Amino acid sequence: MGFFDKLKNGLAKTKAGFTDGINNIFANFRTVDEELFEELEETLILSDVGFDTTEMILDRLREIVKKENITEVQLIKEKLVDIITEILSENDSGIDVSGKTMIIVVGVNGVGKTTSIGKIANYYKNIGKKVILAAGDTFRAAAADQLEIWANRVGCDIIRHNEGSDPGAVVFDAIQAAKNRNADMIICDTAGRLHNKVNLMNELAKIIKIADREMPEVKKEILLVLDATTGQNALSQAKLFGQSTGLTGLILTKLDGTAKGGVIIGISNEQELPVKFVGVGEQVDDLQPFNAKEFADAIFS
C-alpha cells in the first residue's frame, strides 16, 4: 500500500466526521442561503478547524459566491475545497536536506515525539542520509533508552548521557560526533514536560543557542510534534511553543485515531507554520513528509 492510500485510510475518521458532514449539507440544500452557511460553520467548528479559521473560510466563501454570482450548491462545495486546499498549500514546504541539516524536535510528553524521531530517522536513512540521534531528553526516565531502541532499529548512531545530565551537553557532543563522522543530519530529542513550564522553554532556548553557535552554517529545523487527537489543545500548544522557540514547522501524529484532522487547517492558517510530517499509523514508514494536495485529495476524494 502506497502512502497516499495509507493517508486516505488513516483519515477515514476525519473524512466521516468532516467530509461526510459537508457532503450531507450540500446534498440537503437546494438553494444558497444563510442557513447553508450556518450548517457549514457548525460542521467546520465540530471538526476542530477552529472558530477564527472557520470564520475566515466562510467570509471568503461568501465573497466568492457574491462576486461570481454562484447559485448552484455543488459549485459552492468546489469553492470550499479550493479554499481549504489553498490554506494548506500556503505554508506547504518540505525540509531542505541538500546540505547538512539539524532537526530539533520539541513537544509535550505523550504526543509521540520519540517515535516520530525514530520514524523520521528511518525515512532519511532510506534516502541515503547518514543520521545521528541526540538523546536530549535527559529528564524523563528511559527516554534515552527508547530513543536508543529506535536508533538500533533504524541503524543509525546515537549520542546519549546519563539520566539527569545537561541536555545542552548532549547536543554539543552530538554536534561534534556529526562533524567527526561526516553525518548529514542530526535529529535531537528534547524534554517534553508541560508546555507552560518556563524552565522547559529555557532549556529549549539553550539547546538552540548551542546549535547556532556550534553549527552556524547548518540548516536548522525546530519541529513541534502535535497529537491530532487532542484537537484544539494542539493549536494551544503550537501557539505557546511558537512564542518561545521559533518553530519552523509541525509534525502531526495519530491522524488515524481521530475525527479531528480538521485541526491541521486551523493550525496552518492561524500559526502560519508548515506541516512537515504527518503520521497515520504504527508502522515505521507510517510517518511521511506532508503534501498539501495529497492531504486535501485524501479528505475530499
C-alpha positions in Angstrom: 0.0 0.0 0.0 1.4 3.4 -1.0 1.5 6.3 1.4 -1.4 8.1 -0.3 -3.6 5.0 0.3 -2.4 4.8 3.9 -3.2 8.5 4.2 -6.6 8.1 2.8 -7.3 5.1 5.1 -5.8 6.9 8.1 -8.1 9.9 7.5 -11.2 7.8 7.5 -12.5 9.1 10.8 -11.8 12.7 9.8 -13.4 12.0 6.5 -16.5 10.5 8.2 -17.0 13.5 10.5 -15.8 16.3 8.3 -16.2 15.5 4.6 -19.3 13.4 5.0 -20.8 16.1 7.1 -20.1 18.7 4.4 -21.4 16.3 1.7 -24.7 15.8 3.7 -25.1 19.6 3.9 -24.7 20.1 0.2 -27.0 17.1 -0.6 -29.8 18.5 1.6 -29.7 22.1 0.4 -31.1 23.2 -3.0 -30.6 26.9 -2.6 -27.7 29.1 -1.5 -28.8 30.9 1.7 -27.6 31.9 5.1 -28.8 28.6 6.6 -26.4 26.7 4.4 -23.5 28.8 5.7 -24.6 28.3 9.3 -24.6 24.5 8.7 -21.2 24.7 7.2 -20.0 26.8 10.2 -21.2 24.2 12.7 -19.5 21.3 10.8 -16.2 23.1 10.4 -16.1 24.0 14.1 -17.1 20.5 15.2 -14.2 19.1 13.1 -11.8 21.3 15.1 -10.9 23.6 12.2 -11.2 26.4 14.9 -13.5 29.4 15.2 -11.2 32.0 13.7 -10.3 29.9 10.7 -13.9 28.8 10.1 -15.0 32.4 10.0 -12.2 33.3 7.6 -13.2 30.4 5.3 -16.9 31.3 5.4 -16.1 35.0 4.8 -14.0 34.1 1.8 -16.7 31.7 0.5 -19.4 34.4 0.8 -17.2 36.8 -1.0 -16.7 34.4 -3.9 -20.4 33.5 -4.1 -21.3 37.1 -4.3 -18.6 38.1 -6.8 -19.2 35.2 -9.1 -23.0 35.2 -8.5 -23.0 31.4 -7.7 -26.4 29.9 -7.3 -25.6 26.2 -7.7 -24.9 24.4 -4.3 -22.4 22.0 -5.8 -20.3 24.9 -7.1 -20.0 26.2 -3.6 -18.7 22.9 -2.4 -16.0 23.1 -5.1 -15.0 26.6 -4.0 -14.9 25.4 -0.3 -12.5 22.6 -1.3 -10.4 25.1 -3.2 -10.2 27.4 -0.2 -9.2 24.7 2.2 -6.6 23.3 -0.2 -5.2 26.9 -0.6 -4.9 27.3 3.2 -2.9 24.0 3.4 -0.7 24.9 0.4 0.2 28.5 1.6 2.7 27.2 4.1 3.5 23.9 2.4 7.3 23.5 2.4 9.5 20.5 2.9 12.8 20.2 4.7 15.8 21.1 2.7 18.3 18.3 3.1 20.6 19.3 0.2 23.3 20.1 2.7 23.9 19.4 6.4 20.7 19.6 8.5 19.8 19.6 12.1 16.3 18.9 13.3 15.4 19.8 16.9 12.1 18.1 17.9 10.0 19.6 20.7 6.6 18.8 22.2 4.9 17.7 25.4 5.1 14.2 26.7 2.8 11.7 25.2 2.4 13.1 21.7 4.7 10.6 20.1 7.9 12.6 20.0 10.4 9.8 20.4 8.5 7.6 18.0 8.4 10.4 15.4 12.1 10.9 15.7 12.7 7.3 15.0 10.4 7.3 12.0 12.0 10.5 10.6 15.4 8.9 11.0 14.2 5.9 9.2 12.8 8.0 6.3 16.1 9.9 5.8 18.3 6.9 6.2 16.3 5.2 3.4 17.0 8.0 1.1 20.7 7.7 1.8 21.4 10.2 4.6 23.8 9.5 7.4 21.8 10.3 10.6 22.9 10.8 14.2 20.3 10.9 17.0 20.9 13.1 20.1 19.1 12.0 23.3 18.4 15.5 24.6 15.5 14.4 26.8 17.5 13.7 29.9 14.7 14.4 32.3 12.2 11.6 31.5 13.1 8.2 32.8 14.0 5.8 30.0 13.7 8.5 27.3 17.2 7.8 26.0 16.6 4.1 26.2 13.6 4.4 24.0 15.5 6.5 21.5 18.4 4.0 21.5 15.9 1.2 20.6 14.9 3.3 17.6 18.5 4.0 16.7 19.3 0.3 16.7 16.1 -0.5 14.8 16.8 2.1 12.1 20.6 1.5 12.1 21.9 4.9 13.0 24.3 6.3 15.7 23.0 7.8 18.9 24.7 10.2 21.4 23.3 9.9 24.9 24.3 10.8 28.5 23.1 9.6 31.9 19.6 10.5 33.0 19.6 13.9 34.6 22.5 15.2 32.6 22.7 18.6 30.9 20.7 18.4 27.6 22.9 21.1 26.1 26.0 18.8 26.7 24.3 16.0 24.8 23.6 18.3 21.9 27.1 19.6 22.0 28.6 16.1 21.9 26.2 15.1 19.1 27.3 18.0 17.0 31.0 17.1 17.5 30.2 13.5 16.6 28.4 14.6 13.4 31.4 16.7 12.4 33.9 13.8 13.1 31.7 11.2 11.4 30.7 13.4 8.5 27.0 12.9 9.2 24.4 14.5 7.0 21.8 15.1 9.7 21.4 15.4 13.5 17.9 14.8 14.9 17.7 16.0 18.5 15.1 14.9 21.1 14.2 17.3 23.8 12.4 17.2 27.1 8.6 17.2 26.9 7.4 18.3 30.3 4.3 20.6 30.5 4.4 23.3 27.8 3.7 26.1 30.4 6.8 25.4 32.4 9.2 28.3 32.0 12.3 26.2 32.8 11.5 23.8 29.9 11.4 26.7 27.4 14.7 27.9 28.8 16.2 24.5 28.2 15.0 24.5 24.7 16.4 28.0 24.1 19.7 26.9 25.4 19.8 23.9 23.1 19.0 26.1 20.1 21.7 28.6 21.2 24.3 25.8 21.3 23.3 24.5 17.9 23.5 28.1 16.4 27.0 28.6 18.0 28.5 25.2 17.1 26.9 24.8 13.6 26.1 28.3 12.3 26.3 27.2 8.7 23.9 24.2 9.1 20.2 24.4 8.2 18.1 24.0 11.3 14.5 23.0 11.7 12.7 23.3 15.0 9.7 21.0 14.7 6.8 20.7 17.2 5.1 17.3 17.5 1.3 17.5 18.0 -1.1 14.8 18.7 -4.0 15.2 16.3 -6.4 13.5 18.7 -6.2 16.5 21.1 -7.9 18.8 18.7 -7.9 22.5 19.8 -5.4 21.7 22.5 -2.9 21.1 19.7 -3.5 24.6 18.5 -2.8 26.0 22.0 0.5 24.1 22.2 1.5 25.4 18.8 0.9 29.0 20.0 2.9 28.5 23.2 5.9 26.7 21.7 5.9 29.1 18.8 6.2 32.1 21.1 9.2 30.6 22.9 11.2 28.5 20.4 10.9 30.0 16.9 9.2 27.0 15.4 9.8 26.3 11.7 7.3 23.5 11.3 5.0 20.9 12.7 4.7 17.1 12.9 1.1 15.9 13.2 0.8 12.4 14.7 -2.1 9.9 15.3 -4.3 11.3 12.4 -5.6 7.8 12.0 -7.0 7.8 15.5 -9.2 10.9 15.4 -12.1 12.6 13.6 -10.3 15.9 14.5 -8.0 16.0 11.5 -9.5 19.4 10.6 -7.2 20.9 13.2 -4.4 20.9 10.7 -6.4 23.5 8.7 -6.7 25.8 11.7 -3.0 25.4 12.7 -1.8 26.0 9.2 -3.9 29.2 8.9 -3.5 30.7 12.4 0.1 29.8 13.1 1.3 30.2 9.5 3.5 27.1 10.1 4.1 24.4 7.5 3.2 20.8 8.5 6.4 18.9 7.7 5.4 15.3 8.5 2.1 13.5 9.2 1.6 10.2 10.9 -1.2 7.8 10.1 -0.3 4.5 11.8 2.1 2.5 13.9 4.4 1.1 11.3 7.9 2.6 10.9 7.0 4.0 7.4 3.7 5.5 8.5 5.2 8.9 9.1 5.9 10.7 5.8 6.5 14.3 4.5 3.3 16.3 4.3 1.9 17.1 0.9 -1.0 19.6 1.0 -2.6 18.4 -2.3 -2.4 14.8 -1.3 -3.9 15.6 2.1 -6.8 17.5 0.6 -7.4 14.8 -2.1 -7.4 12.1 0.7 -10.1 14.0 2.6 -12.3 15.1 -0.3 -11.9 12.2 -2.8 
